Amino acid sequence: MALWIQAQQLQGDALHQMQSLYGQHFPIEVRHYLAQWLEAQPWDAIDLENQQDEFKAKRLLDGLIQELQRKAEHQMGEDGFLLKIKLGHYATQLKSSYDPCPLELVRCVKHILYTEQRLVQEASNASSPGSGPVDGTPQRYQQINQTFEELRVMTHDTENDLRKLQHSQEYFIIQYQESLRIQAQLSSLASIPPAERVPRESGLQSRKSTLEAWLTREANTLQKYRQELAEKHQKTLALLRKQQTVIVDDELIQWKRRQQLTGNGGPSEGGLDILQAWCEKLADMIWQNRQQIRRVEHLTQQLPIPGPTEELLTELNATVTDIISALVTSTFIIEKQPPQVLKTQTKFSATVRLLVGGKLNVHMNPPQVKATIVSEQQAKALLKNENTRNESSGEILNNSCVMEYHQTTGTLSAHFRTMSLKRIKRSDRRGAESVTEEKFTVLFESQFSVGGNELVFHVKTLSLPVVVIVHGSQDNNATATVLWDNAFSEPGRVPFVVPDKVLWPQLCEALNMKYKSEVHSDRGLSEDILVFLAQKAFSSSSNNPEDYCNMTITWSQFNRESLPGRNFTFWQWFDGVIELMKKHLKSHWNDGAILGFLNKQQAQDMLMSKPNSTFLLRFSDSEIGGITIAWVAENPNKAGERMVWNLMPFTTKDFSIRSLADRISDLNHLLFLYPNQPKEEVFSRYCTPPNCISEEHLVCDYFPPMLLLFISTITNPVNDSMLDTEGEFDLEETMDMARQVEEFLRQPMETQWSGQQS
């Protein structure tokens, strides 16, 4: 309710904008009387593009209707009677409007709440500029809004000047017609006698001379008005172009950059509704100035007066058309990008939006948008305006969509919900480039007119680069290509050029962003972890972070060349860790139970300073997506000597059978998680409760099977076959007893206990 209280304090244009949010689609009375309930609901938790969320939207709609009906029932007295009827009417109206499409209600309310929040924030920043966030965003917004106010005043000023010019010209024409009438009277005097003609001719000549002198002065004045008005329009258009540069070339480009980083796990790009509001203001003012210039042209044609104005008006008309064209083509954007790793024969979606579509009434004749997949070379040709003869690099099914106008939000967009890439045509690859390094893009294009077919636009926009795969096994390397491109591409680049090498800290930032996003954790990659990764990437032994600050890593080092002594790349190893963590170990990572990024020697040094049965978890160096348990214990072959043991790594496959917490619980000799936490405190809440013998099992004469993990006693760890070449246990050699237990538990109860009964 706090937002609604603040929204009611808005003034001037902000108050007008807030009021315009409401109407029959959502009455302002509903907002007022249900303010607290509306602001408490999880509107943002509903994905408008996900039809599966429709039942959540339906639940919110039902809740809204119930709240309105309850509020109506509680109205008492004479004043409450009318309100009771009105609220009941609104409940019926909203149910009728949104019951067939509850997601539209969510879209409407989200737009209302977001716009109110923006208007309140802008008003707060204007009243106390120093109170905004430290990144300076509100100051930028304030500058943009101040420029809009300046443009509004200038446009209003030229409108007044134009009316003044029109009135002056109309009066001039009347007087000019009067001069023609006098001239006609003078001509008609030739046929009358001189005695009568002379006095009348004298008066007419005098009036004619006076009027002609006035017309000459007034013609110069009109020419001056036209010139001054044209110069004012020049200044307005210059400021409009400057404002458009700030919004389209700065703010919109920054939004696109944030959208691109979202593909690497960056925060949600947000702010598109603000950008649309700005672009609509631009479109409105550009169009107003264009109409003014055309009216001046009409006045000039109506009353030609020799001078430089005609040439200036031609220039102004070309300039304003160029500005509106640039705005329209630049604001045809991809709101929701197609997946950047695109698998053939798999459905995918995307959303295209025209930010100025509602303001320019494009929806009155809804345009169709077509999607085509093109190669990197074809994308380059498109940006150079070269004729690509409608070439494509594949076939997309369901690739046409009509743009829809959402009245509640004022957005014009096309939602491609069931596209599918049927086939792809690959180009010849360069050098060592693999298919997962080849980049494509989805081209969206449309054509429409504005202003009653005055201007026709052919708009197109390219998606972020996509890598096409045909099998899930290619996903890992394709993701590497996408991550590198998203992280290191420059705005305005030639498609899809990226540097072949970058500074190590730049890659660290990208890896940290990706890791935190995939694992859904605020615990990112610490400085020690980044040093460990640098050691792995560069085959270095330095523990000093500063040694890596100015080092560069190449694409080949990242995901083309295998790590020394391994058959996988640096990225493949890192991505394996991400997959393991996000599928099975997120909770343990967030708890701080997994150190993970340690080599075997580091683990040994850390554990040797701790009591026996202390253990830690680290990621395997030798297996992709593997995690091992290292612990310190006595050396059974040498009394008084201790050593560190390492289990063979567990993988996603292992944890699909039995969880990490259960496996650690099975191993009774593991007591303390490094540095000194009892393992029960850390892992017990994640353990599977022990199976009880239920009545169901007694009826069918079977016990439920249970797989337990344990390690048999090792008498000669150096030569034992349970150790791998790196001194890690091979669990396959230690599971015989576990299998016997499981086999025993699978036997009918009579067989299990018959020996004991006898």
N, C-alpha and C positions, 0 to 999 in steps of 0.2 A: 504493500500500500504506500510505502515511502516514495516510490517513483511517481505514483499518481498525485500525491500531495505536491511534489516538486513540479510536476507537469502543469498543475493548475496555476503556478506562479509565473508561467511564461508570459511574455509580452510581445506586442508588435508582430513582426513577420513569423517569429517562432510559434506564437500562439495560433496564428492563422494556419501554419503548416500542421500543427497538432490537431486542430479542429477538422482539417480536411481529411484526416485519417478515417473519420467516422462517417457513417451514412446508413442506408438501409442494410448494407451487407454486415454492419456491426454497429449498432446504435451507441452513442456516447453515454446514454443512461446505463447501459449494461456495464460499460467500463467503470462508471462511477460507483454503482451500487455493489458490484462484485470485484472491486479493486483488489482487496486483500486476497481473495480466492484466486483471481487471475494471475497475480504475481507469484503465487506460491506453487503453481503447477509446473511440471517438468516439460515445458514446450520444446526446449532445445534437445531433449533426449529422443525426439522423434525425427527420423530421416524421411524427408518429404519425397525422396526418390525411391524409397523402399516400400513397395506395396504391402510387405509383411507387417509394417508398422501401422497399417490402417486400423487394426483392432485397438491399438493404443489410442489413436486419434478418436475412434468411436467412443472409447471410455471417457475421454475428456469432454467430448460433446455431450454425452449423457450426464456427466457431472455438472456441466455448465447449465443444462436445462433444469436439472434438479435444484441447483442453487438458486436459479431465477424463480422457480416455482415456490421454493421455501421462502425466499425473500418476499414474494408477492403475498403469501399466506399470512405473513407477520405484519402486514400493513393494517393499521387500525385507524378509526376516526374518519372524519369527513375528508381531510387532506389525503389520507392513506387510500381512500377508495379509488380515486383516479389513478394513483400510482400502482395499485394492485392490478387494475385492469391493463395498464400499460405494460407492466412487467410480464404479465401472463401472455399478452399479445406478442411481446418480444420472444418469449420462450417458444411459442408456436412458430413464429417466423424463422427463428434460427434453426429449429429442428427441421422445418420444411426445406430451408436453403442448403443445409450442410449434411443432412442425413444420407443423401446419395453419395457424397464425397467429403467425408470427415477430415481428410488431409487438407482440404482447402481452408477449413476453419483454423487448423494449426498454422498454415501459411499466413493467414490473415492476422492472427493474434501475435505471432512471432514478429511480423512486420511492424505492427502497432507498437509493441513493447520496445523493439529495437530502435524505432524512429524516435519514440518519446525519450528513451535513454540518451540518444545522440543529441537531441535538441536541448535536453537538460544539461548535458555535459558541455555543449557549446556555449550555452548561456552562463554556466558556471565559470568557464574559462574566460569569457569576455568580461565578467565582473571582477575576476581575480586572476590575472594572467600568470602570476607567480605560483599559483597553486597546482598547476598541471604537472604531469609526469616529467621526469628529468630528461627523457629522450627528445623533448621539444616538439612532439607530434601536435599537441593542441596549439602551439604557436604557429605551426604551418597551417593548420586548419583555420586559425584566426586570420592569418594573412590572406588566405583564399577567400574567406567570407568578406573581409574588408574590400578586396578587389571586386567581388560581386556587387557589393553595395555601391562602389564607385561606378561600376558599369551600369547599374540600375539608374543612378542619378544622371549619367551621361545620356543614356537612351531616353530617359524621360525628358531631358533637356532638348534633345534633337527632335523628339516628337512635338514638343511645344513650338520649336522653331519651324518645323514643317507645317504645322497648322497656321502659324503666322504667315509663312510664305504663301500657303494656299489661299488664305483670306486676302492677302495683298494682291495676289495674282488675279483672283476673281474680281476684285474691285478695279484692277487695272484693265481687265477685259471689258468690264462694264463701261469704263471711261473711254476705252478705245472704240467701243461700239458707238458711244455718244459722238466721238470725233468723226466717225464715218457718217453718222446721221447728219451732222452739221455740214460735212462736205457735200452730201447729197442735196441738202437744202440750198447750198450755194449754187450748185449746178442747176437747180430748178429755177433760180432767179433770172436766168438768162432770157427766159421767155416773157418776162413781165416788163412794163414800161420803166425807163430809167428813173423817173421821178419817184416811183414807188420802190424800185430796186435798191437804190443807193443807200438810203437809211437802214434798210433791213440788212443789206450786204455788209455794211460797216459793223453792225452789231454782231453778225455771225462771224465775220473775220476776226473780230476782237476775241470772241469766245473760242474760236478755233486756235488762235495763237496761244492763248492762255492754256488751253487744254493740251496742245502739242508740247508746250514747254514742260507741263506737268508730266505728260507721258514720257518724255525724254528722261527727266529726272527719275521718274518711278521705274523706268526700264533699267537704268543704272543701279537703282536701289535693289530691284529684283535680282539682277545679276550678282550684286554684292551678297544678298541673302543666300542665293544658291551657292556661291563660292564659299561663304562662311560655313554653310551647312555641310557642304562636301568635305571641307577641312575638318569639321567636327566628326564627321563619319570616319574620316581617315584615322583620327586619334582613337575613336571607339574601336574600330577594327584592329588597330595595332594592339590595344590593350586586350581585346578579345583573343587575338592570336597568342599574346603572351600568356594569358590565363589558361588558354587551351594547352599550351606547351607545358605549363606547370602540372596540369591535371592529367593530360594524356601521356606526355613524354616523361614525366617524373612519377606522379602518384600511381598511374595505371601500370607503368613499367615496374615499379616497386611491388605492386600487387601481384603482377605476373611472376616476379622473382620469388616472392613469398610462396606463391602457388607451386612453383617449381621445387622449392626446398621442402615443401610438404611431402613431395614424393620421396624425399630422403628421411622423412620423419620429423620435419620441422613443424612448428606450431601452425594451426589453421590460419589461412591467409586473411580471412575476415575483411571487413571494410568495403565490400562491393556495393552495398546499399548506399553508403556515403558517396562513393564514386559515381553511382548512377544519379544521385541527387545533384551532384555538381555538373555532370554531363548534361542532364536535363535543363539545368539553369543556363548552361552555355548554349544549348540548342535553342532554347526559348529566346535568349537575347540576340543570338546570331540571326534567327529568323525574323525577329522584330526589326533589326537593322536592315536586313535584306528587303523586307516589305517597305520600309521607309525609303530606301534607295530607289526601289522600283516606282514608288509614288512620285519621287522627285523626277525620275525619268519621264513619267507620264506628264507631269507639269511642264517639263522642258519641251516635250513633243507638242503639247497643247499650245504652248507659247514660245516658239523658238526665239532666242535672243543670242546673237553672235557673241562668242567668248570661249574661254578654256573649260567651262563647266562640263560640256558634253563629253569631252575626252576624259575628264576626271571621273565622271559618272560611269563611263565604260570600264575604267580601271577599278573603281569601287565595286562594281557588279562582279567583275572577274575575281576580285579579292574575296568578297563575301561568299561567293560560290565555292571558291577553293577552300575556305575555312570550314564551311558546313560539310563539304565533301570529306575533308580530312577527319572531321569529328565523327561522321557516320562510319567511315571505313575503319577507324581506329577503335571504335567502341563495339564492333562486332567481335565478341570474345568467346572463349571457351570457359564456361563457368565450372564445369566438372570435366576434367580431362579423362580421355580413355585410358585404360591401364597401360603403363609404359612397357611392361612385359606382356606381350599379346600372343596368346596361344591360338593357333588355327582351330577351327571347328568348335570354338567356345564362345558363348554369348558374352557380350560386354556392353557397357552403356556410356553415354556422354551427354552433356548439356551445353548448348550454345545459346548465347544471350545477346540481344542488341540493347545496349544501355539507353539509347535515345529513342527506341522504337515506340514507346508509349507516348512520349511528348510530340513526336512527329506524326502520330496517328498511322503508323505503318500497319498496325493491326486491323485497320479498316479493310484492307485487302491482304490477308495473311500470306506472307511469302513462304515458299518451300525451301528447305535447306537440304543440300546433298552432301554426303560424306564419301570421300575417295581416299584410298591409301596410295601414297606416292613415295618414291625413293629420295634419298638425299640429293642426288643430282637433279631430279625433277623439281624438288623444293627450291634449289638454287635458281633454276631457270624461272620458276614462278615469281620469285622475288625480284628478278631482273626484268620481269614483264615480257619474257621471251615466250613465243608460241610453243606450248607443249602438245598441241593438237589433242587435247583431252586425254593424254596418256595417263595410265595408272600402273601400279605395280602389283595389283592383285584385285580380288573381287570381294566386296563387302555386301553381305545380305542385309536386307532391311535398312538400306542406307539413305532413305529419304524421309523427311519429317516436316510437317507444317508447324510454323511458329504459333504458339498460343499466347494470348494476352491474359494475364492474371490481374483482374481489376483490383483485388484487395491490396496487392503489393505494387501494382503499376509496372510489372515486369513483362517483357516480351521475350519468350525463349522457346527453344525446340529441344524436347527431351527424347533422345535416341535410347530406347530401353532394351531393344533386343537385336542389336547388331551382331554380326558374326563374320569373321574373316574366313571365307571359304577356301581361298588359295592365295599364294604369294609368289611373285616372280622376283627372284634374287638377281642381283647384278654380279659382274665379275669382281671378285675380292682382290684386295691389294696385299701383296706380300704375305705376312703371317696372319692376316686378319681372318678371324673365324666367323661363322654365321651369327654367333651371338655378339659380334662387334658391329654388325651391319645395322644401320639406323634407317628407319622409315618414319613417316609422319602421316597423320590423318588430316586431309584437306577438307574443310567445311566451306561451302560457298552458296551464295544466294543472290537473288536479284529482286529489287523492289523500287517503287517510285514514291516520292513525297510531294506535297503541295499540288495535288491534282495533276500528277504526271509532269510537273514542271522540271523535276530533277529525277533522273533514273540512276540507281546505284547498283553496281555489281561488286559485292563484297566477298572477301575470302579471308580465312584465317587458318593457320597451321597449328596442329597440336604439338605438345612437347614430343621429342623424339621417342619412338617406340621400337623395341626389339622384338622381332617375330620369332616364336619358337614353335616346334611341332611336337615336343615331348617334354614332360616335366623335368627330365634330367638336365635340360638346358637352362632351367630357371636360374640356377646359381650364377653362371657366367653372364647371362643376360642382365641380371640384377646388378652385377659389377659395372657393366657398360652404362646402365642407367644412372647408378649412383655417381660415377665419375662425371658424366655429362651434367647431371643436375647440380653437382657441387661446384664445378669449375668453368661452366660456360659463361660467356660475357654477354650482356645485353646488346642487341643489335648485331650479333655475329652472323657470319655467313653460315647457312645450315651445313652441317652441325659441328662446326669446328670447335675443338677443345684442345687445351695445351697437352702435350705429350708427357710433361713432367710438372710437378707442383711441389711447393715447400711441404716438408713433413708436417708442420703444425696445421697447415690447411687440411691435409688429409685427416689428421687427428680430429679436427672439428667435425668433419663429415662422418667419420666412424662413430664418434660419440653421439652425434645426433641420431644416426641410424640405430645404434645399439639401444639407447634409452627409449626410442619409439617402439621398437620391435618387442622389447622386454617389458614395456609399460612400466618403467621405473624412473624415479628421480635419482637413483644411484647410477651415475654414469661411469665413465672411464677416468680413474684418478691419474695423477701424474706418474705414480709408480707403474700403473698398468700401461700407460702410453710409452714409458721407457721399455717395458717388456716387449710391447709390440714393435717398437723401433729396433730392438735387438733382433727380433725374429725377421723383420723386413730387410734389415741391412746386414744380417749375419755379424752383428757387432757384440762386443762384451762390455761396452761402456755403460755405467750406471748413472752417468751425469746427464740430466735432461737437457742442459744447455748445449751439449755436443751435437744434438739433433736439430736444434732450432733453425739452422741455416742449410740443413741437408735437403736435397730434393729426391723425390721418389718418382720413378717413371711408371707409365702405364704397364710396361712389360714387367717391372718388378711387382706391380700390384696384382696383375691377374693374367700374365702370359707365361712368365718363367716360373718353374717349380722351385720351391724352397730347397736349399741344399740337402741332399740325402732323402728327399721326399718326392712323392709323385703327385703333389698338389701345390697350388699357388698360395700366396699369403692371403688373398681374399677368400679362397675356398675354405681355408682353415678357419678364418674369422667368421665367415657366414655359417659354417658348421656349428660354431659356438652359439651364434644367435639362434639358430634353429633349435638346438638342444634346450637352450634357456627358455625360449618363449613357449615351447611345447610342454616342458616338464618341470623346470626348475625356477620359474619366476619368483615364487614365494620365498624360496631359500636364498635367492640372490638379494631380494629386497630386505630379508632379515639380516643380511651380512654373514650368512653361514658359509657362503662359497667365496673363497679368495680367487680361485680360478686361474688367473693369469700369472702363473709361476712356472719356472722350469724345475726340473728334477733336483738340481743342485740347491736352488733357493729353498725348496721344500725341505730338503735334508738339513740344511743349516738352521732353519727355523725350528724343526722338530727336535733336533738333537739337544736343544737347550731346555726341553720340556720333559715332564715325567713320562714314563712308559704309558702306553695306551692312549696317548694324545694323537689326534689325527687331524688332517685337513683335506680339502677337496681342491683339486687343480685340474685344468683342462689338459688333455693328452696332447703331447707334441707330435705323436706318431700317427694318430688316427683322427680323421675329420669328425667333428661332433662327438668326441669322446671325453669323459670326465673320469678321473681316477681317484681312489682313496689312498693317501699316503699316511702311514702311522709309524710311530717309534716303538720298538719292543726289544727284548733281549735277543741276542744271537744264540740260537740253540746249540751251535757248534763250538762256541767259545764262551766259557763262563765269564761273567762280569763285563762282557762287551755288548754294547747296544748297536742297533742298526735300524735304518729306515726301510720299510717295506712298501711296495707299490702294487696295488691290484691292477689287473688288466682293465682297460677302460670300459665303462658302461656307455651305451649309446641310446638313442631314442628307442630302438628296438627292445633293449633290455628294460627300459622304464615303462614301456607299454605293457610288459608282463608284471613287473613289480616295482613299486616306487622307490625313490632314493631313500626316503625316510624309513620304509619297511626294511630295505636292505641293510641300512646302518643299524637298525634295531636288531636284526638277525645276528649281527657280528658282536658277540658279547665281549670280545677283547678290546673293542673300541669304546673308550669311556669318556674322553674329554675332547671336545672340538677346540682346535687351536684358537686362542692361547690357553684357556682354562675353563671353558663352559661345559658342565655336565651335558652329555648328548641328549638326555631326556628333556631338559629345559628347551632345547632348540628344536628337536625333531618330533617329540611325542605327539604334538597336536596334529601332525600330518600323517601319523601312522594309521593303517587300516585296523579297525577294531578286530580282535580275535574272533574267529567263527565259533559260534556256539552250536551244539548238537540240537537242532530243533526237532519238533514233533514230525515235521515233514521228512527229515532225514531218517528218523526211526522207522517211519512207515515204509520207506523205499529200501531200507537196509543198507544205506550208503552214507559214509561220512563225506563232507565236502572236501575236495582236494585242496592242499595248501603247499605252495612252494616256499621253502626256506633257504636262506643263503648262509653258508658257513664255510670255513676254511679248515681243512684237515691239517694235522701237525706235520710240519716239514722238518725232516731230520738232516737233510743236506741241501741247504738253499742254493748252493753254488751250482750243483750239477743236476738238481731236480728238474724234471721236465715241465713242472708247473710254471717255471720262470721263462719269460720270453728273453730275447736277446738283450733287452735293456734292463733285465732284472724285474720284470713285472709278472705277476701271477696270471696264468691262463686258467680261467675259471672252468673251462670245459673239463679240465683234468681233476677238478675238485668237487664235481657235482654228483659223483656216483652215489654217495650216501643220500643226498637230497632226492635223487630220483627213486632210490629204494623206499624212502619215506613216503614220497608221493604215490608210488605204486602200491604201497601198503595201505594208504588211506583210500585208495580207489577200490579195494577189495570189499565185498559184502561183510557186514558186521559179524555174521556167524563164523566166517573163515578167519577173521582177524582175532577173535577172542576164543576160538575153540581150543587152541593150544593151552591158553592160560586156565580155561575152565577145567581142562583135564589135569 
